[in-house]
Amino acid sequence: MTQTPGSTNSTDSTDLVLHSARVVSGGTAIADGFVAISGGVITATGTGDDWRTFNAAEVVDAAGAVLVPGFIDIHGHGGGGCSFDSDADGIRTALAVHRAHGTTRSVLSLVTGTIDELVHRVALVADLADADPTILGSHLEGPFLDVGHKGAHDPALLRAPDPVSIDRLITAGRGSIRQVTLAPELPGGMDAIRQFTSAGVAVAVGHTDVDFEGARRAFEAGASILTHAFNAMNGIHHRNPGPITAATSSTSVILEIINDGVHVHPDVVRIAFDAAPGRIALITDAMAAAGASDGGYRLGSLDVDVVDGVARLAGGGSIAGSTLTQDAALRRAVTEVGIPLTEAISALTETPSRAIGRSADLGLLARGYAADAVLLDDSFAPTAIWAAGVRIR
């Protein structure tokens, strides 16, 4: 890696230079790399001593540590005892937990509610996203889900999609709804895919009873994500391959994986990475107990018990999200599943940015990209974190 042509030079003012790092980004690992940052944007990258030509206000010696892009979580519900369905203060509390673990950008996932409730919540997220660029917008996980695969969603509130409700949600979101999970087999499901994607919303197939052919039709109609693959959907059978196989064979589809050791067995996680190279997004699906203690919580309208870090519905025992953070997902991917570090980092950065249409400015340590970066120690724990060029840890 050499200094980016036309980039900042010694006569320009640079806010920060991070140097002498093992830079892992975009599927590659570069030794003795540096990144220069100004105005919240990466202005140059390079290797060796070229960093010394920059007139930097601050210089950080990484001393050979791994430097990666900030993690991007496109599916999480909260942390620190608070939910993203909460008020602005609760949302900020939850975000602070994940920021401390290297997640510099988040899509705020909202659980099933009434349309009126969801209209209010997406409007609040839109306001917060306007003020804070690290909030990427909202993810509607419901209410357009299959009752038979409801997971931790209130079955009384699940319903088929209709154009009026969808329009109300899109209008309230003011362009900030990044993703919606729906069951395409519901009445109006295919039309809903087209209505959402026409408004720039990525549609995810999830909490669904759809079969292989139905999933293929949904992806052909514009759906581009599989919500927490393997969970809340039909599995892979040798004669009925189901939506997971449809997703792996559809090269435009990104598969979310909750790599917490509870939702998906490590060997199955490895199979997913092998079956869909470059198309796995490691998400947390974290609920309020992430970064907090065991005990009783609420997820939407339902009670949840967290025991030994595993969240389950108080009634019925279904898994109810996770207590995962993305740095823990990274550690498991590399040390337990056996995924190469370069691939695991892409699954936390480049791939999720592509899933929500932000690959032009997020997810890489490259010139012109947002200055989101994480220094990792030998155990892949964050030791320093920058979001939009500002050190937050």
ABEGO torsion letter per residue (X at the ends): XBBBBGBBBAABBBABBBBGBBBBBGGBBBBGBBBBBBGGBBABBBBEAAAAABBBABBBBAGGBBBBBBBBBABBAEEGGBBAABBAAAAAAAAAAAAAAGBABBBBBBBBBBAAAAAAAAAAAAAAAAABAABAEBBBBOABBBAAAAEABBAAABBBBBAAAAAAAAAAAGGABABBBBBAABBGAAAAAAAAAAAGBBBBBBGBABBAAAAAAAAAAGBABBBGBGBGBBBBBAABAEAAAAAAABAABBBBBBBAGAABBAAAAAAAAAABBGABBBBAGBBAABGBBBEBBBBEABBBBBBGGBBBBABGGBBBEBABBAAAAAAAAAAAAGBBAAAAAAAABAAAAAAAGAAAABGBBBBGBBBBBBBBBAAGBBABBBBGGBBAX
